[in-house]
């Protein structure tokens, strides 16, 4: 598994247990979708001012790891 993903959390009581950022109601898939739609990190941070640049980096690292895991199956 990817090391240092301490900002990615899973809690059944938050967003149904989906991968979230630091226990907040912002899912990994939301941020990945924004990046895929062409939003810059600055755009995302403006829309979600409680996020940090490191949150976005970890989201992308986590998403890349999940894709790699799926490819390895």
C-alpha positions in Angstrom: 0.0 0.0 0.0 1.0 3.6 -0.5 2.8 5.0 2.5 1.7 8.2 4.4 -2.0 8.3 3.4 -2.9 9.7 6.8 -5.3 12.3 5.3 -7.5 9.6 3.7 -10.1 8.3 6.2 -12.9 5.8 6.2 -15.7 6.1 8.7 -19.1 4.3 8.2 -20.8 7.3 9.8 -19.3 9.8 7.3 -20.4 9.6 3.7 -21.3 6.0 4.1 -17.8 4.9 4.7 -16.4 6.2 1.4 -12.8 7.4 1.3 -12.9 11.0 2.6 -10.4 13.7 3.4 -9.5 14.0 7.1 -12.9 12.8 8.2 -14.7 15.6 6.5 -17.6 15.1 4.2 -15.4 15.6 1.1 -14.9 12.4 -0.7 -11.8 11.3 -2.7 -14.0 10.8 -5.7 -15.3 14.4 -5.5 -11.8 15.8 -5.7 -10.7 13.3 -8.4 -13.7 14.3 -10.4 -12.8 18.0 -10.1 -9.2 17.3 -11.2 -10.5 15.2 -14.1 -12.8 18.0 -15.2 -9.9 20.4 -15.4 -10.1 22.2 -12.1 -6.7 23.4 -10.8 -5.6 22.8 -7.3 -6.1 26.5 -6.7 -9.7 26.2 -8.0 -10.4 23.3 -5.7 -8.9 25.0 -2.7 -11.0 28.1 -3.4 -14.2 26.0 -3.6 -13.2 24.0 -0.4 -11.2 26.5 1.7 -10.9 24.0 4.5 -8.8 21.6 2.3 -5.1 21.9 2.0 -2.7 21.3 -0.9 -1.5 18.1 0.8 -5.0 16.8 0.8 -5.2 17.0 -3.0 -1.8 15.3 -3.4 -2.9 12.4 -1.1 -6.2 12.1 -3.0 -4.4 11.7 -6.3 -1.8 9.3 -4.7 -4.7 7.2 -3.2 -6.6 7.1 -6.5 -3.5 6.1 -8.5 -2.8 3.3 -5.9 -6.4 2.1 -6.3 -6.1 2.0 -10.1 -2.9 0.1 -9.8 -4.4 -2.4 -7.4 -7.3 -3.0 -9.8 -4.9 -3.5 -12.7 -2.9 -6.1 -10.7 -6.0 -8.3 -10.1 
